Structures are given as C-alpha cells and as structure tokens.
Amino acid sequence: MRREDRQFQRRRAELVDELRRKGIGDETVLAAIGRVSRHLFLEPALHARAYRDEALPIGLGQTISQPFTVAFQTALLAPVSGERILEIGTGSGYQASVLCELGVRVFTIERHLPLYERARYLLGELGYRVVTRHGDGTQGWAAVAPFDGIIVTAAAKTVPQILLGQLRRPSDDRPGGRMVIPVGGSFGQTMTVLTCTGAESYHVRETETFSFVPLVST
Ligand code: SAH
C-alpha cells in the first residue's frame, strides 16, 4: 500500500471515531463509511480535506454532503442487504457507494449531466454496481419501482407525492418501504422519515435540522 493511501486510511478511521463521538451509533453504517475512499469523489485540490466532517464543493454549485449527514441519513434509512434503494441527487456518487458497501441494490438519479457522467464513470472504476440515471428525480423511477427505500439528498420544499407512490406497500410479514428526505425552505430542513403503512397512508417521523442544496424540479 502506498504511503498516501495509508495516510488516507488513518484519517478515515479518525473520521469514523469523530462520527461516533457526534452520536452516530449504527456500527454497520460507520464500517461502510470506513471502507469508502471519500477523497476519490473530490478534485485533487480538496483531497487533504476529504476526511474532515464537512460538505465540500463538487462543481456546478453542488456539494458532497458532510459525512455526518451521510451517516445520519443512512442510519435512518437502515438498509438491509439485498434491498432496492433509490437515491435522488447522485452528486459525486459518494452516498451511493456507501449504500453499495451495505449490500443494497442502488438506483440513483442526477439532474446535472456533467455530475451524472462523472459519478457514473467513477462508480464503475471503483467497482460499485450502481444503476445511474440522468433526469429529474422528483419523478422517481417508475420503471424499476417499487423501492424498499428512497433517500433524497437535496432539500425538498414539500414531500414529492410521486416518490411516496413508488415505495413498496406493506405485506403481512414486512413493513412498507420508507423514505428519508430533508424537508423545508432554504434556511434549514427537517430530516423526515416516512414509512408506508398502507395503500395511501404513511407514518411520519421528524428528526434533526440540516442544510442541503435545493431539490430542483425541471
Ligand atoms: N448524494 C450526493 C450529494 C449531492 S448534493 C453525494 O453523495 O455527493 C445534491 C444533488 O442533488 C446535486 O448534485 C443536485 O444536482 C441534485 N439534484 C437536485 N435536484 C435534483 C432532481 N430534481 N433530480 C435529481 N438530482 C437533483
């Protein structure tokens, strides 16, 4: 292993400790974060900052989410190996790769073509099997629905009803699909979990406040 790689590995382990100290208790999620080389999702000038707990620019006015946010959202989604998960807002591809590390089948949609192309290429290079799509994620992905989980990584003013309709309905032996989505205006959004409980019914749970780039419907 190169010296540089070893250095990144040490910093990544420190980041995982920091996330644990900040209250992330899901060790499976922490282990996944510990396995993903976040620096590779950033331009070389930002590599030195890749393992600080901060959001960073990825071009076109967009950001890679803060590691705490990725960990918090992933823990709320609580993906189980083999599940089908839809991500809205591929961005750098980092969150998608963390989900891959958890053994789920990831579908992800990005509206900015250059980001979509870069993430698609990088995920392929790194061996992450993610199904990517360029388009408006607020419409979901009807052709491959329903999903066990949907994770939205951009700020929604309201919950897109189309996405709710693409969650798996509950059955006798399994609860329905769930969506983790930051909901609110430009100055802070409430991380919300909606779990499908019936044909048109959802259980809603609101958690902490975050700050995301906006979910833009085209
Ligand atoms: N999950 C990303 C963080 C992305 S930031 C990561 O791990 O890096 C949010 C992303 O959502 C941006 O790339 C933005 O272009 C995208 N986005 C915003 N509105 C969208 C929409 N309607 N459909 C798909 N992507 C959207």
py3Dmol code that shows the C-alpha trace and the ligand (Angstrom):
import py3Dmol

protein = """\
ATOM      1  CA  MET A   1       0.000   0.000   0.000  1.00  0.00           C
ATOM      2  CA  ARG A   2       1.289   3.467  -0.886  1.00  0.00           C
ATOM      3  CA  ARG A   3       2.140   5.893   1.908  1.00  0.00           C
ATOM      4  CA  GLU A   4      -0.573   8.257   0.709  1.00  0.00           C
ATOM      5  CA  ASP A   5      -3.213   5.516   0.851  1.00  0.00           C
ATOM      6  CA  ARG A   6      -2.172   4.584   4.360  1.00  0.00           C
ATOM      7  CA  GLN A   7      -2.450   8.219   5.416  1.00  0.00           C
ATOM      8  CA  PHE A   8      -5.989   8.477   3.988  1.00  0.00           C
ATOM      9  CA  GLN A   9      -6.907   5.229   5.730  1.00  0.00           C
ATOM     10  CA  ARG A  10      -5.745   6.595   9.081  1.00  0.00           C
ATOM     11  CA  ARG A  11      -7.670   9.839   8.572  1.00  0.00           C
ATOM     12  CA  ARG A  12     -10.762   7.870   7.587  1.00  0.00           C
ATOM     13  CA  ALA A  13     -10.564   5.862  10.814  1.00  0.00           C
ATOM     14  CA  GLU A  14     -10.329   9.164  12.725  1.00  0.00           C
ATOM     15  CA  LEU A  15     -13.393  10.460  10.868  1.00  0.00           C
ATOM     16  CA  VAL A  16     -15.341   7.343  11.864  1.00  0.00           C
ATOM     17  CA  ASP A  17     -14.357   7.945  15.510  1.00  0.00           C
ATOM     18  CA  GLU A  18     -15.486  11.552  15.200  1.00  0.00           C
ATOM     19  CA  LEU A  19     -18.885  10.488  13.787  1.00  0.00           C
ATOM     20  CA  ARG A  20     -19.278   8.005  16.644  1.00  0.00           C
ATOM     21  CA  ARG A  21     -18.495  10.784  19.163  1.00  0.00           C
ATOM     22  CA  LYS A  22     -21.065  13.007  17.444  1.00  0.00           C
ATOM     23  CA  GLY A  23     -23.743  10.394  18.106  1.00  0.00           C
ATOM     24  CA  ILE A  24     -23.841   8.014  15.136  1.00  0.00           C
ATOM     25  CA  GLY A  25     -24.450   4.667  16.824  1.00  0.00           C
ATOM     26  CA  ASP A  26     -25.002   2.389  13.842  1.00  0.00           C
ATOM     27  CA  GLU A  27     -21.745   0.420  13.605  1.00  0.00           C
ATOM     28  CA  THR A  28     -22.715  -1.133  10.250  1.00  0.00           C
ATOM     29  CA  VAL A  29     -23.056   2.325   8.725  1.00  0.00           C
ATOM     30  CA  LEU A  30     -19.829   3.508  10.374  1.00  0.00           C
ATOM     31  CA  ALA A  31     -17.981   0.489   8.977  1.00  0.00           C
ATOM     32  CA  ALA A  32     -19.281   1.254   5.474  1.00  0.00           C
ATOM     33  CA  ILE A  33     -18.068   4.851   5.772  1.00  0.00           C
ATOM     34  CA  GLY A  34     -14.744   3.461   6.940  1.00  0.00           C
ATOM     35  CA  ARG A  35     -14.437   1.498   3.695  1.00  0.00           C
ATOM     36  CA  VAL A  36     -15.171   4.263   1.167  1.00  0.00           C
ATOM     37  CA  SER A  37     -12.333   6.472  -0.100  1.00  0.00           C
ATOM     38  CA  ARG A  38     -14.134   9.824   0.083  1.00  0.00           C
ATOM     39  CA  HIS A  39     -11.153  11.694  -1.372  1.00  0.00           C
ATOM     40  CA  LEU A  40     -11.642   9.947  -4.717  1.00  0.00           C
ATOM     41  CA  PHE A  41     -15.016  11.710  -5.071  1.00  0.00           C
ATOM     42  CA  LEU A  42     -13.312  15.102  -4.827  1.00  0.00           C
ATOM     43  CA  GLU A  43     -10.922  17.047  -7.042  1.00  0.00           C
ATOM     44  CA  PRO A  44      -7.244  16.590  -6.035  1.00  0.00           C
ATOM     45  CA  ALA A  45      -7.022  20.108  -4.550  1.00  0.00           C
ATOM     46  CA  LEU A  46      -9.585  19.038  -1.924  1.00  0.00           C
ATOM     47  CA  HIS A  47      -8.098  15.633  -1.065  1.00  0.00           C
ATOM     48  CA  ALA A  48      -6.446  16.954   2.078  1.00  0.00           C
ATOM     49  CA  ARG A  49      -9.880  17.976   3.427  1.00  0.00           C
ATOM     50  CA  ALA A  50     -11.732  14.807   2.411  1.00  0.00           C
ATOM     51  CA  TYR A  51     -11.798  13.273   5.906  1.00  0.00           C
ATOM     52  CA  ARG A  52     -12.870  16.344   7.812  1.00  0.00           C
ATOM     53  CA  ASP A  53     -16.516  16.323   8.756  1.00  0.00           C
ATOM     54  CA  GLU A  54     -17.571  18.967   6.244  1.00  0.00           C
ATOM     55  CA  ALA A  55     -19.511  19.377   2.995  1.00  0.00           C
ATOM     56  CA  LEU A  56     -17.278  20.290   0.039  1.00  0.00           C
ATOM     57  CA  PRO A  57     -17.886  21.664  -3.477  1.00  0.00           C
ATOM     58  CA  ILE A  58     -18.173  19.224  -6.396  1.00  0.00           C
ATOM     59  CA  GLY A  59     -18.843  21.795  -9.134  1.00  0.00           C
ATOM     60  CA  LEU A  60     -21.987  23.382 -10.631  1.00  0.00           C
ATOM     61  CA  GLY A  61     -22.797  24.909  -7.242  1.00  0.00           C
ATOM     62  CA  GLN A  62     -23.398  21.454  -5.718  1.00  0.00           C
ATOM     63  CA  THR A  63     -21.755  19.749  -2.738  1.00  0.00           C
ATOM     64  CA  ILE A  64     -20.789  16.329  -1.462  1.00  0.00           C
ATOM     65  CA  SER A  65     -22.736  16.019   1.818  1.00  0.00           C
ATOM     66  CA  GLN A  66     -20.992  16.291   5.177  1.00  0.00           C
ATOM     67  CA  PRO A  67     -20.015  12.777   6.385  1.00  0.00           C
ATOM     68  CA  PHE A  68     -22.192  13.246   9.495  1.00  0.00           C
ATOM     69  CA  THR A  69     -25.189  13.894   7.239  1.00  0.00           C
ATOM     70  CA  VAL A  70     -24.428  10.829   5.088  1.00  0.00           C
ATOM     71  CA  ALA A  71     -24.116   8.687   8.219  1.00  0.00           C
ATOM     72  CA  PHE A  72     -27.276  10.146   9.791  1.00  0.00           C
ATOM     73  CA  GLN A  73     -29.412   9.672   6.665  1.00  0.00           C
ATOM     74  CA  THR A  74     -28.062   6.178   6.014  1.00  0.00           C
ATOM     75  CA  ALA A  75     -28.709   5.131   9.622  1.00  0.00           C
ATOM     76  CA  LEU A  76     -32.303   6.421   9.370  1.00  0.00           C
ATOM     77  CA  LEU A  77     -32.775   4.523   6.098  1.00  0.00           C
ATOM     78  CA  ALA A  78     -31.379   1.411   7.825  1.00  0.00           C
ATOM     79  CA  PRO A  79     -30.839  -0.502   4.586  1.00  0.00           C
ATOM     80  CA  VAL A  80     -30.763  -4.273   4.718  1.00  0.00           C
ATOM     81  CA  SER A  81     -28.557  -6.238   2.318  1.00  0.00           C
ATOM     82  CA  GLY A  82     -30.405  -7.123  -0.872  1.00  0.00           C
ATOM     83  CA  GLU A  83     -32.929  -4.279  -0.663  1.00  0.00           C
ATOM     84  CA  ARG A  84     -33.657  -1.935  -3.567  1.00  0.00           C
ATOM     85  CA  ILE A  85     -32.849   1.661  -2.744  1.00  0.00           C
ATOM     86  CA  LEU A  86     -33.436   4.776  -4.866  1.00  0.00           C
ATOM     87  CA  GLU A  87     -31.266   7.832  -4.285  1.00  0.00           C
ATOM     88  CA  ILE A  88     -32.307  11.246  -5.603  1.00  0.00           C
ATOM     89  CA  GLY A  89     -29.277  13.502  -6.170  1.00  0.00           C
ATOM     90  CA  THR A  90     -26.260  11.375  -7.134  1.00  0.00           C
ATOM     91  CA  GLY A  91     -23.893  14.357  -6.943  1.00  0.00           C
ATOM     92  CA  SER A  92     -20.394  12.952  -6.506  1.00  0.00           C
ATOM     93  CA  GLY A  93     -21.595   9.342  -6.098  1.00  0.00           C
ATOM     94  CA  TYR A  94     -20.267   9.119  -2.523  1.00  0.00           C
ATOM     95  CA  GLN A  95     -23.588   8.360  -0.792  1.00  0.00           C
ATOM     96  CA  ALA A  96     -24.377   5.767  -3.480  1.00  0.00           C
ATOM     97  CA  SER A  97     -21.100   3.978  -2.795  1.00  0.00           C
ATOM     98  CA  VAL A  98     -21.741   3.950   0.965  1.00  0.00           C
ATOM     99  CA  LEU A  99     -25.097   2.285   0.210  1.00  0.00           C
ATOM    100  CA  CYS A 100     -23.338  -0.216  -2.078  1.00  0.00           C
ATOM    101  CA  GLU A 101     -20.999  -1.110   0.767  1.00  0.00           C
ATOM    102  CA  LEU A 102     -24.106  -2.100   2.738  1.00  0.00           C
ATOM    103  CA  GLY A 103     -25.008  -4.654   0.083  1.00  0.00           C
ATOM    104  CA  VAL A 104     -28.088  -2.955  -1.308  1.00  0.00           C
ATOM    105  CA  ARG A 105     -29.077  -2.543  -4.966  1.00  0.00           C
ATOM    106  CA  VAL A 106     -28.685   1.149  -5.625  1.00  0.00           C
ATOM    107  CA  PHE A 107     -30.564   3.161  -8.229  1.00  0.00           C
ATOM    108  CA  THR A 108     -29.602   6.831  -8.373  1.00  0.00           C
ATOM    109  CA  ILE A 109     -30.767   9.875 -10.348  1.00  0.00           C
ATOM    110  CA  GLU A 110     -28.883  13.149 -11.002  1.00  0.00           C
ATOM    111  CA  ARG A 111     -30.193  16.147 -12.930  1.00  0.00           C
ATOM    112  CA  HIS A 112     -26.836  17.785 -13.828  1.00  0.00           C
ATOM    113  CA  LEU A 113     -25.375  15.943 -16.823  1.00  0.00           C
ATOM    114  CA  PRO A 114     -21.657  16.576 -16.043  1.00  0.00           C
ATOM    115  CA  LEU A 115     -22.115  15.326 -12.454  1.00  0.00           C
ATOM    116  CA  TYR A 116     -24.088  12.315 -13.665  1.00  0.00           C
ATOM    117  CA  GLU A 117     -21.373  11.435 -16.176  1.00  0.00           C
ATOM    118  CA  ARG A 118     -18.541  11.853 -13.695  1.00  0.00           C
ATOM    119  CA  ALA A 119     -20.245   9.842 -10.951  1.00  0.00           C
ATOM    120  CA  ARG A 120     -21.241   7.092 -13.364  1.00  0.00           C
ATOM    121  CA  TYR A 121     -17.650   6.766 -14.588  1.00  0.00           C
ATOM    122  CA  LEU A 122     -16.116   6.881 -11.112  1.00  0.00           C
ATOM    123  CA  LEU A 123     -18.545   4.365  -9.569  1.00  0.00           C
ATOM    124  CA  GLY A 124     -17.745   1.998 -12.455  1.00  0.00           C
ATOM    125  CA  GLU A 125     -13.990   2.481 -11.992  1.00  0.00           C
ATOM    126  CA  LEU A 126     -14.281   1.726  -8.279  1.00  0.00           C
ATOM    127  CA  GLY A 127     -16.301  -1.409  -8.961  1.00  0.00           C
ATOM    128  CA  TYR A 128     -19.537  -0.166  -7.365  1.00  0.00           C
ATOM    129  CA  ARG A 129     -22.513  -1.653  -9.195  1.00  0.00           C
ATOM    130  CA  VAL A 130     -24.949   1.246  -9.177  1.00  0.00           C
ATOM    131  CA  VAL A 131     -27.703   1.875 -11.715  1.00  0.00           C
ATOM    132  CA  THR A 132     -27.407   5.544 -12.664  1.00  0.00           C
ATOM    133  CA  ARG A 133     -29.809   7.798 -14.497  1.00  0.00           C
ATOM    134  CA  HIS A 134     -29.750  11.360 -15.764  1.00  0.00           C
ATOM    135  CA  GLY A 135     -33.048  13.151 -15.160  1.00  0.00           C
ATOM    136  CA  ASP A 136     -35.456  14.760 -12.719  1.00  0.00           C
ATOM    137  CA  GLY A 137     -35.522  12.662  -9.561  1.00  0.00           C
ATOM    138  CA  THR A 138     -38.728  14.245  -8.284  1.00  0.00           C
ATOM    139  CA  GLN A 139     -40.476  11.982 -10.801  1.00  0.00           C
ATOM    140  CA  GLY A 140     -38.824   8.915  -9.269  1.00  0.00           C
ATOM    141  CA  TRP A 141     -38.162   5.896 -11.472  1.00  0.00           C
ATOM    142  CA  ALA A 142     -41.472   4.203 -12.215  1.00  0.00           C
ATOM    143  CA  ALA A 143     -39.984   1.530 -14.497  1.00  0.00           C
ATOM    144  CA  VAL A 144     -37.945  -0.005 -11.670  1.00  0.00           C
ATOM    145  CA  ALA A 145     -40.259   0.821  -8.715  1.00  0.00           C
ATOM    146  CA  PRO A 146     -41.273  -0.134  -6.059  1.00  0.00           C
ATOM    147  CA  PHE A 147     -38.365   0.547  -3.724  1.00  0.00           C
ATOM    148  CA  ASP A 148     -37.684  -0.676  -0.200  1.00  0.00           C
ATOM    149  CA  GLY A 149     -36.178   2.711   0.484  1.00  0.00           C
ATOM    150  CA  ILE A 150     -35.781   6.153  -1.073  1.00  0.00           C
ATOM    151  CA  ILE A 151     -33.124   8.602   0.085  1.00  0.00           C
ATOM    152  CA  VAL A 152     -33.301  12.206  -1.090  1.00  0.00           C
ATOM    153  CA  THR A 153     -30.024  14.125  -0.748  1.00  0.00           C
ATOM    154  CA  ALA A 154     -31.317  17.593  -1.716  1.00  0.00           C
ATOM    155  CA  ALA A 155     -33.719  19.927   0.116  1.00  0.00           C
ATOM    156  CA  ALA A 156     -37.391  19.432  -0.765  1.00  0.00           C
ATOM    157  CA  LYS A 157     -39.911  22.229  -0.042  1.00  0.00           C
ATOM    158  CA  THR A 158     -42.593  19.562   0.285  1.00  0.00           C
ATOM    159  CA  VAL A 159     -42.593  15.768   0.076  1.00  0.00           C
ATOM    160  CA  PRO A 160     -42.910  14.725  -3.616  1.00  0.00           C
ATOM    161  CA  GLN A 161     -46.068  12.574  -3.731  1.00  0.00           C
ATOM    162  CA  ILE A 162     -44.812  10.664  -6.789  1.00  0.00           C
ATOM    163  CA  LEU A 163     -41.882   9.358  -4.751  1.00  0.00           C
ATOM    164  CA  LEU A 164     -44.166   8.198  -1.940  1.00  0.00           C
ATOM    165  CA  GLY A 165     -46.170   6.250  -4.517  1.00  0.00           C
ATOM    166  CA  GLN A 166     -43.019   4.346  -5.524  1.00  0.00           C
ATOM    167  CA  LEU A 167     -42.402   2.922  -2.038  1.00  0.00           C
ATOM    168  CA  ARG A 168     -43.184  -0.752  -1.521  1.00  0.00           C
ATOM    169  CA  ARG A 169     -46.571  -1.326   0.201  1.00  0.00           C
ATOM    170  CA  PRO A 170     -46.511  -3.296   3.453  1.00  0.00           C
ATOM    171  CA  SER A 171     -47.364  -7.004   3.383  1.00  0.00           C
ATOM    172  CA  ASP A 172     -48.349  -9.473   6.133  1.00  0.00           C
ATOM    173  CA  ASP A 173     -44.758 -10.236   7.040  1.00  0.00           C
ATOM    174  CA  ARG A 174     -42.970  -6.966   6.149  1.00  0.00           C
ATOM    175  CA  PRO A 175     -43.419  -3.292   6.933  1.00  0.00           C
ATOM    176  CA  GLY A 176     -43.674  -0.990   3.895  1.00  0.00           C
ATOM    177  CA  GLY A 177     -40.865   0.958   2.264  1.00  0.00           C
ATOM    178  CA  ARG A 178     -39.516   4.161   3.793  1.00  0.00           C
ATOM    179  CA  MET A 179     -38.220   7.471   2.528  1.00  0.00           C
ATOM    180  CA  VAL A 180     -35.609   9.683   4.181  1.00  0.00           C
ATOM    181  CA  ILE A 181     -35.910  13.258   2.967  1.00  0.00           C
ATOM    182  CA  PRO A 182     -34.865  16.725   4.194  1.00  0.00           C
ATOM    183  CA  VAL A 183     -37.996  18.910   4.065  1.00  0.00           C
ATOM    184  CA  GLY A 184     -38.051  22.705   4.410  1.00  0.00           C
ATOM    185  CA  GLY A 185     -37.002  26.064   2.951  1.00  0.00           C
ATOM    186  CA  SER A 186     -33.552  27.393   2.098  1.00  0.00           C
ATOM    187  CA  PHE A 187     -32.545  28.066   5.697  1.00  0.00           C
ATOM    188  CA  GLY A 188     -32.729  24.569   7.109  1.00  0.00           C
ATOM    189  CA  GLN A 189     -34.684  21.389   6.555  1.00  0.00           C
ATOM    190  CA  THR A 190     -36.068  18.782   8.909  1.00  0.00           C
ATOM    191  CA  MET A 191     -34.789  15.297   8.175  1.00  0.00           C
ATOM    192  CA  THR A 192     -38.021  13.347   7.840  1.00  0.00           C
ATOM    193  CA  VAL A 193     -38.698   9.611   7.633  1.00  0.00           C
ATOM    194  CA  LEU A 194     -41.951   8.491   6.002  1.00  0.00           C
ATOM    195  CA  THR A 195     -42.836   4.801   6.235  1.00  0.00           C
ATOM    196  CA  CYS A 196     -45.565   3.331   4.057  1.00  0.00           C
ATOM    197  CA  THR A 197     -48.221   1.789   6.336  1.00  0.00           C
ATOM    198  CA  GLY A 198     -50.998   1.110   3.797  1.00  0.00           C
ATOM    199  CA  ALA A 199     -52.372   1.925   0.339  1.00  0.00           C
ATOM    200  CA  GLU A 200     -52.156   5.692   0.845  1.00  0.00           C
ATOM    201  CA  SER A 201     -51.007   6.005   4.434  1.00  0.00           C
ATOM    202  CA  TYR A 202     -47.609   6.865   5.867  1.00  0.00           C
ATOM    203  CA  HIS A 203     -46.082   7.143   9.285  1.00  0.00           C
ATOM    204  CA  VAL A 204     -44.135  10.402   9.578  1.00  0.00           C
ATOM    205  CA  ARG A 205     -41.188  10.928  11.902  1.00  0.00           C
ATOM    206  CA  GLU A 206     -39.296  14.224  12.067  1.00  0.00           C
ATOM    207  CA  THR A 207     -35.733  14.351  13.344  1.00  0.00           C
ATOM    208  CA  GLU A 208     -32.951  16.965  13.243  1.00  0.00           C
ATOM    209  CA  THR A 209     -32.324  20.045  11.120  1.00  0.00           C
ATOM    210  CA  PHE A 210     -29.838  20.038   8.221  1.00  0.00           C
ATOM    211  CA  SER A 211     -28.860  22.308   5.364  1.00  0.00           C
ATOM    212  CA  PHE A 212     -28.920  20.924   1.812  1.00  0.00           C
ATOM    213  CA  VAL A 213     -28.685  22.344  -1.713  1.00  0.00           C
ATOM    214  CA  PRO A 214     -32.190  22.590  -3.200  1.00  0.00           C
ATOM    215  CA  LEU A 215     -34.059  19.772  -4.922  1.00  0.00           C
ATOM    216  CA  VAL A 216     -34.837  21.358  -8.301  1.00  0.00           C
ATOM    217  CA  SER A 217     -37.737  20.097 -10.321  1.00  0.00           C
ATOM    218  CA  THR A 218     -37.328  20.595 -14.064  1.00  0.00           C
TER     219      THR A 218
END
"""
ligand_1 = """\
26
SAH
N -25.614 12.435 -2.607
C -24.623 13.391 -3.104
C -24.864 14.793 -2.583
C -25.426 15.562 -3.646
S -25.870 17.247 -3.447
C -23.214 12.918 -2.815
O -23.037 11.905 -2.132
O -22.279 13.547 -3.304
C -27.486 17.143 -4.173
C -27.530 16.725 -5.632
O -28.901 16.659 -5.999
C -26.875 17.704 -6.599
O -25.915 17.042 -7.365
C -28.039 18.198 -7.450
O -27.680 18.474 -8.800
C -29.005 17.050 -7.349
N -30.410 17.358 -7.623
C -31.119 18.456 -7.260
N -32.375 18.364 -7.699
C -32.476 17.166 -8.358
C -33.536 16.480 -9.029
N -34.755 17.005 -9.136
N -33.258 15.273 -9.566
C -32.031 14.719 -9.481
N -30.999 15.313 -8.867
C -31.218 16.527 -8.307
"""
view = py3Dmol.view(width=600, height=400)
view.addModel(protein, "pdb")
view.setStyle({"model": 0}, {"cartoon": {"style": "trace"}})
view.addModel(ligand_1, "xyz")
view.setStyle({"model": 1}, {"stick": {}})
view.zoomTo()
view.show()
